[in-house]
Amino acid sequence: MARPREPIALIEAKGKKHLTKAERDARKKAEITAPCDNVTPPAWLSKKEKEKFNEIAKQLLDIGIMSNLDCDILARYVRSQTEYEKITRQLSKIKFTPDKKSRVSAEEQIAEQTGQYNYLQKIQVRLEKQCNADARELGLTISSRCRLVMPKKEETPPENKFLKHA
């Protein structure tokens, strides 16, 4: 099975493959890069979700792995995270104790509460899976960050003061 194509900057940073200048230029011209000048949250996010979006987007832009094309998946991640938190709060409010003042039997009350708990738990599991999938796509999990190999920018060597006199 063929390995995925790596960007030329990554190949050069690894230093394992020696390319001619012509090969290097041809590969640089063939690479597609997406701009990262308009990373804004979609209008359908709430105010609180937009703040979370901007916080995460800033961190991803700082490490250089986000572009304009990633706004939608980040927004979906933030929305599913918010919904996951809501469902988790609802689950914690369910108490398996019957109401003594109710006309319904205690067994039926507990059965209803159990049904409600199971329903919310299924939704929680779906949202958790969606959050995890989106987080992996964005590089927000430990394992996905370990797979990212970001080339380090080469530092320019200090200026040689003796070359001025030559």
C-alpha positions as CSV (number, residue, x, y, z in Angstrom):
1,M,0.0,0.0,0.0
2,A,1.4,3.4,-1.0
3,R,2.1,5.9,1.7
4,P,0.3,9.3,1.6
5,R,2.1,12.1,-0.2
6,E,4.0,14.4,2.1
7,P,4.5,18.1,1.6
8,I,7.9,19.2,0.3
9,A,8.6,21.2,3.5
10,L,8.2,18.0,5.5
11,I,10.4,16.0,3.2
12,E,13.1,18.6,3.5
13,A,12.8,18.8,7.3
14,K,13.2,15.1,7.6
15,G,16.3,15.3,5.4
16,K,16.0,11.6,4.3
17,K,15.2,12.2,0.6
18,H,17.5,14.2,-1.6
19,L,15.7,16.0,-4.4
20,T,17.2,18.1,-7.2
21,K,16.2,21.7,-7.4
22,A,14.0,21.0,-10.4
23,E,12.2,18.2,-8.6
24,R,11.8,20.4,-5.5
25,D,10.4,23.3,-7.6
26,A,8.0,21.0,-9.5
27,R,6.7,19.5,-6.3
28,K,6.2,22.9,-4.7
29,K,4.2,24.1,-7.7
30,A,2.1,20.9,-7.5
31,E,1.2,21.3,-3.8
32,I,-2.1,22.7,-2.9
33,T,-2.2,24.9,0.1
34,A,-5.4,26.5,1.5
35,P,-5.4,30.0,2.8
36,C,-5.9,30.7,6.5
37,D,-6.9,34.4,6.3
38,N,-10.6,34.1,6.9
39,V,-11.2,31.7,9.8
40,T,-14.5,32.8,11.2
41,P,-17.2,30.9,13.1
42,P,-20.4,30.2,11.1
43,A,-23.5,32.2,11.9
44,W,-25.4,29.2,13.2
45,L,-23.3,28.9,16.3
46,S,-24.4,30.5,19.5
47,K,-22.4,33.3,21.1
48,K,-20.8,31.0,23.6
49,E,-20.0,28.4,20.9
50,K,-18.4,31.2,18.8
51,E,-16.1,32.1,21.7
52,K,-15.1,28.4,22.0
53,F,-14.6,28.2,18.2
54,N,-12.3,31.3,18.2
55,E,-10.3,29.9,21.1
56,I,-9.7,26.6,19.5
57,A,-9.1,28.2,16.0
58,K,-6.5,30.5,17.5
59,Q,-4.6,27.6,18.9
60,L,-4.8,25.6,15.7
61,L,-3.7,28.6,13.6
62,D,-0.7,29.1,16.0
63,I,0.6,25.6,15.3
64,G,-0.2,26.0,11.6
65,I,-2.7,23.2,10.9
66,M,-5.9,25.1,10.3
67,S,-7.1,26.8,7.2
68,N,-10.3,28.4,6.0
69,L,-11.5,25.0,4.8
70,D,-11.6,23.7,8.4
71,C,-14.1,26.1,9.8
72,D,-17.1,23.8,9.2
73,I,-15.6,20.8,10.9
74,L,-14.5,22.9,13.9
75,A,-18.0,24.4,14.2
76,R,-19.5,20.9,14.1
77,Y,-17.0,19.8,16.8
78,V,-18.0,22.8,19.0
79,R,-21.7,22.1,18.5
80,S,-21.5,18.4,19.3
81,Q,-19.4,19.2,22.3
82,T,-22.0,21.6,23.6
83,E,-24.8,19.1,23.0
84,Y,-22.8,16.4,24.7
85,E,-22.4,18.7,27.8
86,K,-26.2,19.4,27.8
87,I,-27.1,15.7,27.7
88,T,-24.5,14.9,30.4
89,R,-26.1,17.5,32.7
90,Q,-29.6,16.0,32.0
91,L,-28.3,12.5,32.8
92,S,-26.9,13.7,36.1
93,K,-30.3,15.1,37.1
94,I,-32.1,11.7,36.8
95,K,-32.7,10.1,40.2
96,F,-33.9,6.6,40.4
97,T,-36.3,7.3,43.3
98,P,-40.1,7.0,43.1
99,D,-42.3,9.9,44.0
100,K,-44.5,8.7,46.9
101,K,-47.2,11.3,46.2
102,S,-47.7,9.9,42.6
103,R,-50.6,7.6,41.7
104,V,-48.3,5.6,39.5
105,S,-46.6,2.6,41.2
106,A,-43.0,2.8,42.2
107,E,-41.9,0.1,39.7
108,E,-43.5,2.0,36.8
109,Q,-41.8,5.2,37.9
110,I,-38.4,3.6,38.1
111,A,-39.1,1.9,34.7
112,E,-39.9,5.2,33.2
113,Q,-36.8,6.9,34.7
114,T,-34.7,4.0,33.4
115,G,-36.1,4.3,29.9
116,Q,-35.4,8.0,30.0
117,Y,-31.9,7.4,31.2
118,N,-31.2,4.8,28.5
119,Y,-32.5,7.1,25.8
120,L,-30.3,10.0,27.0
121,Q,-27.3,7.7,27.3
122,K,-27.7,6.6,23.7
123,I,-27.7,10.2,22.5
124,Q,-24.7,10.9,24.7
125,V,-22.7,8.0,23.2
126,R,-23.6,9.2,19.7
127,L,-22.4,12.7,20.5
128,E,-19.3,11.4,22.1
129,K,-18.4,9.5,19.0
130,Q,-19.1,12.5,16.8
131,C,-16.9,14.7,19.1
132,N,-14.1,12.2,19.0
133,A,-14.3,11.8,15.2
134,D,-14.2,15.6,14.7
135,A,-11.4,16.0,17.3
136,R,-9.3,13.4,15.4
137,E,-9.8,15.2,12.1
138,L,-8.7,18.5,13.7
139,G,-5.7,17.1,15.5
140,L,-7.2,17.7,19.0
141,T,-6.5,14.3,20.4
142,I,-3.2,13.1,21.7
143,S,-2.9,10.3,19.1
144,S,-3.8,12.5,16.2
145,R,-1.2,15.1,17.3
146,C,1.4,12.4,17.5
147,R,0.7,11.5,13.8
148,L,1.2,15.1,12.8
149,V,4.8,15.8,11.9
150,M,5.2,19.5,11.5
151,P,8.4,20.6,9.9
152,K,10.3,23.1,12.1
153,K,11.1,26.4,10.4
154,E,14.8,26.7,9.7
155,E,16.5,29.4,11.7
156,T,18.6,31.7,9.6
157,P,22.2,31.4,10.6
158,P,23.7,34.4,12.4
159,E,25.2,36.9,10.1
160,N,29.0,36.5,9.6
161,K,30.5,39.8,10.5
162,F,33.8,39.0,8.7
163,L,32.1,38.8,5.3
164,K,31.5,42.6,5.5
165,H,35.2,43.2,5.3
166,A,35.9,40.8,2.4
